[in-house]
C-alpha cells in the first residue's frame, strides 16, 4: 500500500484532471466527485500490485466506473470541450467575431460528439487532457500505434464533416 506522502502527491497531482474528465463524461459534478473518490479508493486497495503508471491507471479505472454509472442510469454521454483553448485566450475581439467563434466551437463540439465512442475518447484525451499516445493507450487498453491510427482517422473524419457542414 502507498505510504501517506506518496498517496497525497498522487491525489494532489491528479484530482483536478480526474474531476474534469469524470464531469465531462457524467455531466454531473456530484457524481463526478464520487467517481473520483472511488477511483482513489480502488488505487489504495490495489496499490500492492505495483501500479507502474498511477495517472493512467486512475484515468482508466475512473473511465470504466463512469461508464458503469451511465449504464445504470441510462444517461446519454456527451463530451463537451468548453475548456479547450480553441481560440486565443484574453483577446476576445469584436462582438461578431466572438459570436462566430462560439458557433464554430459548438459545431466542433457537435462533430466530436458525433464520432464513434472510441474515436471520441481518443480525441478528448488528446485535445482536452493533453495525454500522450502512450498514456491514451494505457487508459483505453490500446497499443500506441492503434492510438495514432484512431486519432488520425478521427481527425480526418472531423475535417471532412466540418468541410461538408460549412459548404452547405
PAVO-957129 format. One line per 8 residues: their letters; for each residue z, x, y of C-alpha. Coordinates in steps of 0.25 Angstrom, whole numbers, always signed. Each point is the difference from the previous one (the first is absolute). Example, Ala and Ser with C-alpha at 12.3 -4.5 7.8 and 13.67 -1.06 7.14 Angstrom:
<recs>
as) +31 +49 -18 ~ -2 +6 +14;
</recs>
This chain:
<recs>
xxxxxxxx) +0 +0 +0 ~ -3 +5 +14 ~ +11 +5 +8 ~ +5 -7 +13 ~ -8 +10 +9 ~ -13 -1 -7 ~ +1 -15 -1 ~ +3 -1 +15;
xxxxxxxx) -12 +9 +3 ~ -9 -8 -9 ~ +4 -13 +6 ~ -1 +5 +15 ~ -14 +6 -3 ~ -6 -12 -7 ~ +7 -13 +4 ~ -8 -3 +13;
xxxxxxxx) -13 +2 -7 ~ +4 -8 -12 ~ +5 -12 +8 ~ -14 +0 +8 ~ -7 +0 -14 ~ +8 -11 -6 ~ +0 -8 +13 ~ -15 +0 +0;
xxxxxxxx) -1 -4 -15 ~ +11 -11 +1 ~ -2 -4 +14 ~ +15 -3 +1 ~ +10 +11 +5 ~ +12 -5 -7 ~ -8 +0 -14 ~ -5 +14 +4;
xxxxxxxx) +14 +5 +3 ~ +5 -5 -14 ~ -12 +6 -7 ~ +2 +14 +7 ~ +15 -1 -4 ~ -4 -3 -14 ~ -10 +12 -1 ~ +11 +9 +5;
xxxxxxxx) +10 -5 -10 ~ -11 +2 -11 ~ -2 +14 +5 ~ +15 +3 -2 ~ +1 -6 -13 ~ -13 +8 -5 ~ +2 +13 +7 ~ +5 +6 -12;
xxxxxxxx) -14 +0 -5 ~ -3 +11 +10 ~ -10 -7 +9 ~ -9 +10 +6 ~ -5 -7 +12 ~ +11 -10 +5 ~ -9 -6 +11 ~ -12 -3 -9;
xxxxxxxx) +10 -5 -10 ~ +7 -9 +10 ~ -13 -6 +5 ~ -5 -3 -14 ~ +13 -7 -4 ~ +0 -7 +13 ~ -14 -5 -1 ~ +2 -5 -14;
xxxxxxxx) +13 -7 +4 ~ -7 -7 +12 ~ -12 -5 -9 ~ +11 -5 -10 ~ +6 -8 +12 ~ -13 -5 +4 ~ -3 -5 -14 ~ +13 -7 -1;
xxxxxxxx) -2 -7 +14 ~ -15 -1 -2 ~ -2 +5 +14 ~ -14 +5 +6 ~ -1 +15 +2 ~ -5 +3 +14 ~ +0 +14 +5 ~ +1 +2 +15;
xxxxxxxx) -3 +12 +7 ~ +7 -2 +14 ~ +6 +13 +0 ~ -13 +8 -3 ~ -4 +8 +13 ~ -15 -5 -1 ~ -1 +1 +15 ~ +6 +11 +9;
xxxxxxxx) +14 -4 +4 ~ +6 +0 +14 ~ -14 -3 +7 ~ -3 -15 -2 ~ -12 +0 +9 ~ -5 -12 +7 ~ +4 -14 -5 ~ -13 -4 -6;
xxxxxxxx) +0 +14 -7 ~ +13 -4 -6 ~ -5 -13 -5 ~ -11 +6 -6 ~ +9 +10 -7 ~ +9 -11 -5 ~ -12 -7 -6 ~ -5 +13 -6;
xxxxxxxx) +14 +2 -6 ~ +0 -14 -6 ~ -14 +2 -6 ~ +4 +13 -6 ~ +13 -6 -6 ~ -7 -12 -6 ~ -10 +10 -6 ~ +11 +8 -6;
xxxxxxxx) +7 -12 -5 ~ -13 -5 -7 ~ -1 +13 -8 ~ +3 +0 -15 ~ +15 +2 -2 ~ -1 +15 -5 ~ -9 +3 +11 ~ +9 -6 +11;
xxxxxxxx) +12 +7 -6 ~ -7 +14 +1 ~ -5 -3 +14 ~ +13 -5 +5 ~ +8 +12 -6 ~ -10 +10 +6 ~ -2 -6 +14 ~ +13 -7 +3;
xxxxxxxx) +9 +9 -8 ~ -8 +13 +2 ~ +2 +3 -15 ~ -7 +12 -7 ~ -10 -3 -11 ~ +11 +6 -9 ~ +11 -9 +5 ~ -9 -12 -1;
xxxxxxxx) -4 +4 -15 ~ +15 +1 -3 ~ +4 -14 +6 ~ -12 -7 -6 ~ -1 +7 -14 ~ -13 +6 +3 ~ -7 +13 -1 ~ -2 +8 +14;
xxxxxxxx) -15 -1 -2 ~ +1 -15 -3 ~ +7 -2 +13 ~ -11 +7 +7 ~ -11 -8 -7 ~ +8 -13 +3 ~ +2 +4 +15 ~ -15 +4 +1;
xxxxxxxx) -4 -14 -6 ~ +9 -8 +9 ~ -4 +7 +13 ~ -14 -2 -4 ~ +2 -15 -3 ~ +8 -1 +13 ~ -11 +6 +8 ~ -11 -9 -6;
xxxxxxxx) +9 -12 +2 ~ +3 +3 +15 ~ -15 +3 +2 ~ -4 -13 -6 ~ +10 -8 +8 ~ -3 +7 +13 ~ -15 -2 -2 ~ +2 -16 -1;
</recs>
